Amino acid sequence: MRRKRYFDWEQAFLFIWQDCDGDGIWHGDAVSLAREFDVSEDDAYAVLSDLCDGRKIEKLDLGTYIVLNWPEKDDASLPDAP
């Protein structure tokens, strides 16, 4: 479990990035994100909405998102693509 004080869209995106499959599909939702960061579902939903609005991810189905905005390969702040 990650700590609440670190919960923002960047930390959420990093978690999603690390947890998605090789096609960039993340099988999660506000409930699982809230559980991971020990925050409210409303806070998690708001961050997921921000990520969608910022075109970082897109909701495909209930509990499924796809990463749209892969960081550049030389971006040292994120791990290698899955």
Buried (B, 14 or more C-beta within 10 A) or exposed (E): EBEEEEBEBBBBBBBBBEBBEEEBBBEBBBEBBBEBBEBEBEBBBBBBEBBBEEEBBBBEEEEEBBBEEEBEEEEEEBEEEB
